[in-house]
């Protein structure tokens, strides 16, 4: 059964952060679905990605790799221009690009003394501003009346209501900001695209470079492979209705408090 059955028509999709991890898994699963006619896969080095190259060789023109750095608006605008030249519309947008750590330059803060303006700025640039720039430059391609989905991968630690441990200032705050941006977008995009469902999604703990240093203590059965995470989130996306616009949902479809 198609993983995009709820669209009821052939689907064109765009996945940002597509060169590895969950993003790569989304691209792989979407290309395996005959109902998906084309996938735009974006990342900072997408056209040189070793992970995307085999998919391009297998699927030909159904896959288009786009070099796009979500922290650089000119880069986002160029990628969006390429999409507009190649496609009449984009039905499904999945923002996956995210930043939690980067070697010694950036680590989740355990205490106030660990906080740096540079770390906060980098986290916000990728996790919050990035999806907003994607929306700014791609919203005109969303269908005006038919079903469309704009989904951004957030994190449960970005929930203010669910925060009981503290710490991780840059990641928590930037994901909370992303959630507010998603909520804002759900309101404005609904005025422009009546069939839009704009949501934040929590994938759970996934075995990727982002989570690998922090997997100790994850309960048995709750560390997901990228493929399983993508499959579960596509099931959530396919089950979303108009009333879910502006919501925040976990990998199992359960709502998460803001």
C-alpha positions in Angstrom: 0.0 0.0 0.0 1.2 3.5 -0.8 2.7 5.5 2.0 1.2 8.7 0.5 -2.3 7.2 -0.2 -4.1 10.1 1.6 -3.1 12.5 -1.2 -5.2 10.6 -3.7 -3.0 11.6 -6.6 0.6 11.4 -7.8 2.9 13.2 -5.3 6.0 15.4 -5.7 8.0 15.6 -2.5 11.0 17.6 -1.2 13.1 16.4 1.6 15.7 18.8 3.2 18.6 17.2 5.1 18.4 14.3 2.7 22.0 13.1 2.3 22.0 10.8 5.4 20.1 9.6 8.4 16.4 10.0 8.6 16.4 12.3 5.6 18.1 9.7 3.4 15.6 7.1 4.7 12.7 9.3 3.7 14.1 9.7 0.2 14.6 6.0 -0.2 11.1 5.1 1.0 9.4 7.8 -1.1 11.3 6.6 -4.3 10.1 3.1 -3.6 6.5 4.2 -3.7 5.0 4.3 -7.2 2.6 7.0 -6.2 5.6 9.4 -5.8 6.5 10.7 -9.2 9.5 12.9 -8.1 11.6 13.6 -5.1 13.8 16.6 -4.6 16.5 15.8 -2.1 18.4 18.7 -0.6 21.4 19.0 1.6 24.5 21.2 1.8 26.4 18.8 -0.5 23.6 16.8 -2.1 25.0 16.7 -5.6 28.2 15.1 -4.3 26.5 12.9 -1.7 27.7 9.2 -1.8 24.4 8.2 -0.2 22.2 9.8 -2.8 24.3 8.7 -5.8 23.1 5.1 -5.9 19.5 6.3 -5.6 20.0 8.7 -8.5 21.5 5.9 -10.6 18.5 3.6 -9.8 15.7 6.1 -10.2 17.0 8.6 -12.8 14.9 11.7 -13.3 12.6 10.8 -10.4 15.3 12.0 -8.0 16.8 15.5 -8.2 19.6 16.4 -5.8 19.8 20.0 -4.7 22.6 21.7 -3.0 20.9 23.7 -0.2 22.3 25.1 3.0 19.3 26.1 5.2 21.4 28.6 7.1 22.1 30.6 3.8 19.0 32.2 2.3 20.7 32.7 -1.1 21.3 29.0 -1.2 17.7 28.2 -0.3 16.5 30.7 -2.9 18.6 29.1 -5.6 17.4 25.6 -4.7 13.8 26.8 -4.7 14.3 28.4 -8.1 15.5 25.0 -9.5 12.4 23.3 -8.1 10.1 25.9 -9.6 11.7 25.4 -13.0 11.3 21.6 -12.8 7.9 21.1 -11.1 4.4 22.5 -11.3 3.9 22.0 -7.6 5.3 20.3 -4.5 2.7 18.3 -2.5 4.9 17.1 0.4 7.8 19.0 2.1 9.7 17.3 4.9 12.3 19.4 6.8 14.8 17.1 8.4 18.0 19.2 8.7 18.9 19.6 12.4 21.8 20.4 14.7 22.4 19.1 18.2 26.2 18.8 18.4 29.3 19.4 16.3 32.4 17.9 17.8 34.2 20.1 20.3 32.7 23.2 18.7 29.2 22.5 19.9 27.8 20.1 22.6 24.5 20.1 24.5 24.9 22.3 27.5 24.7 20.6 30.9 24.9 23.9 32.9 24.8 27.6 32.5 28.6 27.8 32.3 28.5 25.8 29.0 26.2 28.3 27.2 27.8 30.3 24.4 26.2 32.9 22.1 27.8 31.1 19.1 26.2 27.8 20.0 22.8 29.4 20.5 23.1 31.2 17.1 24.1 28.0 15.3 21.3 26.0 16.8 18.7 28.6 16.0 20.0 29.1 12.4 19.6 25.4 11.5 16.7 24.2 13.7 14.4 27.2 13.7 15.3 29.7 10.9 16.1 26.9 8.3 12.5 25.5 8.0 11.2 29.1 7.9 13.4 29.9 5.0 12.3 26.8 3.2 8.7 27.8 3.6 9.4 31.4 2.5 10.9 30.3 -0.8 8.7 27.2 -1.5 5.2 28.1 -0.3 4.1 29.3 -3.8 4.5 25.7 -5.0 2.1 24.2 -2.5 -1.2 23.3 -4.2 -3.9 25.9 -3.5 -6.8 23.6 -2.9 -5.7 20.0 -2.8 -4.0 18.2 0.1 -0.5 19.4 0.9 1.8 18.6 3.9 4.6 20.8 5.3 6.3 18.8 8.1 9.3 19.8 10.2 11.1 17.3 12.4 11.2 18.7 15.8 12.0 17.0 19.1 10.1 16.2 22.3 12.8 18.1 24.2 11.5 21.2 22.5 8.3 20.9 24.4 8.0 23.6 27.1 5.2 21.7 28.8 7.2 18.4 28.8 10.5 19.9 30.1 11.4 18.4 33.4 15.2 17.9 33.1 16.5 21.3 31.9 19.8 21.6 30.2 20.5 21.5 26.4 19.7 25.2 26.2 20.5 25.7 22.5 18.7 22.6 21.3 15.6 22.9 23.5 15.2 26.6 22.8 15.7 26.3 19.0 13.3 23.4 18.7 10.7 25.3 20.8 11.2 28.3 18.4 10.8 25.9 15.5 7.5 24.7 17.0 6.3 28.3 17.2 7.3 28.9 13.6 5.5 25.8 12.5 2.4 27.0 14.4 2.7 30.4 12.7 3.1 28.8 9.3 0.1 26.6 9.8 -2.0 29.8 10.1 -0.6 31.8 7.2 -0.2 28.8 4.8 -3.8 27.8 5.4 -4.8 31.2 4.0 -2.8 30.5 0.8 -3.3 26.7 0.5 -6.6 25.5 1.8 -5.6 21.9 1.9 -2.4 22.4 3.9 -1.5 20.4 7.0 1.5 22.0 8.6 2.9 20.1 11.5 5.9 19.4 13.8 6.9 15.8 14.2 9.0 14.0 16.9 10.8 10.9 15.4 11.8 9.4 18.7 15.4 8.4 19.3 16.9 7.4 16.0 20.3 5.7 15.5 22.0 8.5 13.6 25.0 10.7 14.1 22.8 13.3 15.9 21.8 11.0 18.7 24.7 8.5 18.8 26.5 10.1 21.7 23.3 10.2 23.8 21.8 6.8 23.3 22.8 5.3 26.6 19.7 4.6 28.6 17.3 4.4 25.7 14.7 1.7 26.5 14.8 -1.6 24.6 12.8 -1.2 21.4 12.9 2.6 21.4 16.1 3.1 19.5 14.8 3.2 15.9 16.7 2.7 12.7 16.4 5.6 10.2 14.3 3.4 7.9 11.9 2.5 10.7 11.7 6.2 11.8 10.9 7.3 8.3 8.3 4.6 7.9 6.6 5.5 11.2 6.6 9.2 10.4 5.2 8.6 6.9 2.4 6.7 8.5 1.7 9.7 10.8 1.8 12.1 7.8 -0.6 9.9 5.8 -3.0 9.8 8.7 -3.2 13.6 9.2 -6.4 15.4 8.5 -7.3 19.1 8.1 -8.0 19.4 11.8 -4.4 18.4 12.6 -3.0 21.5 10.9 -0.7 23.3 13.4 -0.2 20.3 15.6 2.9 18.6 17.2 2.9 14.8 17.0 5.2 12.0 18.0 6.3 9.0 15.9 3.3 7.0 17.1 0.8 9.7 16.2 0.2 10.9 19.7 0.0 14.7 20.3 2.8 16.3 22.3 2.2 19.3 24.5 3.7 22.6 23.4 
